[in-house]
């Protein structure tokens, strides 16, 4: 999902930034995200690389509650030995940095697993 013409590039940039945060094993959506990407593939008829699809569906960008803001949701799997609170703070900072001039009104981070 992208907000009002928000380029998919933002979603991809956020996914890359989050993947580079220490303590993040990989991006992985929960069950709802996997179902959304499966339905989207059927509707569009476009089958992408499964890893790429998972990463893209693990980052959702939408319209925030205030005009001109974004609501961003990220689903990740973390590495054991890292404090989840510290990693999620770094993820939030990376997301805000990538959002640039359109500040996120809300950044939601969901930890879907540990490895």
C-alpha positions, -999 to 999 in steps of 0.1 A, spaced: 0 0 0 13 34 -8 -1 68 1 -16 90 -26 9 84 -53 38 78 -29 64 61 -50 72 24 -44 108 37 -42 101 49 -6 89 15 4 121 -1 -11 144 25 5 128 19 39 131 -19 35 168 -15 26 175 9 55 157 -14 80 175 -45 67 208 -27 75 200 -20 111 221 -42 135 200 -68 151 176 -72 122 178 -107 107 154 -100 79 121 -83 70 91 -107 72 55 -98 73 30 -116 95 3 -138 82 -19 -108 71 10 -94 51 16 -127 34 -20 -130 25 -21 -94 11 9 -101 -11 -6 -133 -23 -39 -117 -32 -21 -88 -49 -1 -113 -70 -33 -129 -82 -51 -97 -90 -21 -82 -109 -9 -115 -124 26 -104 -115 48 -130 -97 79 -115 -81 109 -131 -64 95 -145 -31 122 -129 -10 116 -95 -27 78 -99 -22 82 -107 15 105 -77 20 81 -53 2 50 -66 20 68 -63 53 69 -25 48 36 -7 43 33 31 37 0 48 40 -15 82 46 -11 95 82 -39 109 103 -27 145 97 -25 159 62 8 155 45 21 128 70 27 91 66 17 60 85 45 34 82 43 -2 93 74 -25 94 75 -62 102 109 -77 111 126 -108 125 153 -100 150 185 -117 159 188 -132 194 212 -114 217 199 -79 207 175 -60 229 143 -56 209 137 -22 224 171 -9 211 167 -25 177 132 -11 172 144 24 182 171 22 156 145 9 130 122 39 139 152 63 134 161 47 100 125 49 88 122 86 98 154 94 80 142 77 48 109 95 49 127 127 44 104 157 40 72 138 46 74 130 83 57 99 95 29 106 120 32 70 131 58 43 127 46 9 138 72 -19 142 61 -55 146 86 -82 156 73 -114 139 101 -136 152 136 -142 166 164 -163 151 
